[in-house]
Amino acid sequence: MPQPLHHVVIIGGGFGGLAAARALRDAPIRVTLVDKRNFHLFQPLLYQVATGLLCPSEVTSPLRHVLKNQENATVLLGEATDIDVEEKKVILADGELGYDTLVIAAGMVNHYHGHEEWEQWAPGLKTIEDTGRIRQRIFSAFEIAEREPDPALRREWLTFVVIGSGATGIELSGMIGEIAKNTLRGEFRSIFPEESRVLLVDAAERILPSYPSGLSMLAEKSLTALGVETATSARVVEVNERGVVLEKPEGRSVIRARTVVWASGVAGSPLGGIIAGKTGTVLDRAGRVAVAPDLTIPGHPEIFVIGDLASCPGKDGSPLPGLAPVATQQGRFAAKSIRSRLEGRPAPSRFHYFDKGTMAVIGRGAAVADIGRWHFGGRFAWFLWLFIHLLLLIQFQNRLIVLIRWAFQYFSYNRGARNLMLRGTLKLPITRPGENARDGQ
């Protein structure tokens, strides 16, 4: 009777999980990839979907399509809710799945630092569903302001606050600035979108705190050109329907804004807590699972944790950032380790991350790049960012469509994915003649 094939179960079809699955394509094993969504999401471009530049289909790729030619791989639509470490089983919401080796790449979720109630007023940006909520809020704000007769309320609707000045916050605030200054200019009759206020808030002393200070200055200059204000050393202490309350060294201030977006933090998937409870490993402050140098859980060499959910020290001793290149390299490392074990060879004992640098785009022709010894910004950094992200998109057709959309938007300033539908819960004010921003001009 033939020996059953070694079964590798991968939880999560993001960069890490998909990289691990593809790297095992020729191995004499069974690979089962489980995800609660049936597509791979290209998260670095989520902010462009949230601001109407791209459509959801252009940053997603069906997992079954990506792996259809990999005969040893099976894709299951399911949600992992628990793990039986002793029996080597993944417990799904609707069943269970046995494994010989388990690779967990469940990613991160939005983190509100103990104020989860803020999410209803300040949605974060981690999923494709988040993009729809944020896009609806941004473009609805202009529509409501167009019909609002009260100047004070109109100003609230035309004020946008982005909390968190990392790469996501920079990119979102820059895009909102472009929408107000360029995309919507001249399209309304009662308001001037270009007079909107866009505020980027962070508790750090400067924006892009993980980048060199010179790049922070370049980014701030580019944001200022788009009309984006920055408020640093400003800690958010309250978020509600009418805006945010900031705690600054000089005291508290209230920002009246009807559109607030959260880009200030993420935490490990709830699955991380389950893993810690079942294996005795620890979680770091962000809820990430502490792993051994070979990305396994101490005492459980059959379980790998990779990607954003893994707390893996880099060269300087601090955990590696939650970036797509980190997850991709860790997925390939886990696959290499699995192959080595099955072939009876020593598995690599330590994961080494090859840092290719980080980049953030701010607006048209403006980006910053931190690549080894080179720190630069401007148009060259922007073109480099475009080129790299096109290459990283999974499907060729997505690359072509995104390239066309980028080119069209660059020359036209238009955004095709900004359709809105009036919902019953959205109460528009009644406009009366003589009570709008442009009357008498």
Secondary structure, 3 states (H helix, E strand, C coil): CCCCCEEEEEECCCHHHHHHHHHCCCCCEEEEEEECCCEEECHHHHHHHHCCCCCHHHCEEEHHHHCCCCCCEEEEECCEEEEECCCCEEEECCEEEECCEEEECCCEEECCCCCHHHHHCCCCCCCHHHHHHHHHHHHHHHHHHHHCCCHHHHHHHCEEEEECCCHHHHHHHHHHHHHHHHHCCCCCCCCCHHHCEEEEECCCCCCCCCCCHHHHHHHHHHHHHCCEEEECCCEEEEEECCEEEEEECCEEEEEECCEEEECCCEEECHHHHHHHHHHCCCECCCCCEECCCCCEECCEEEEEECHHHEECECCCCCECCCCHHHHHHHHHHHHHHHHHHHCCCCCCCCCCCCCCCEEEEEECCEEEEEECCEEEECHHHHHHHHHHHHHHCCCHHHHHHHHHHHHHHHHHCCCCCCCCCCCCCCCCCCCCCCCCCCCCC
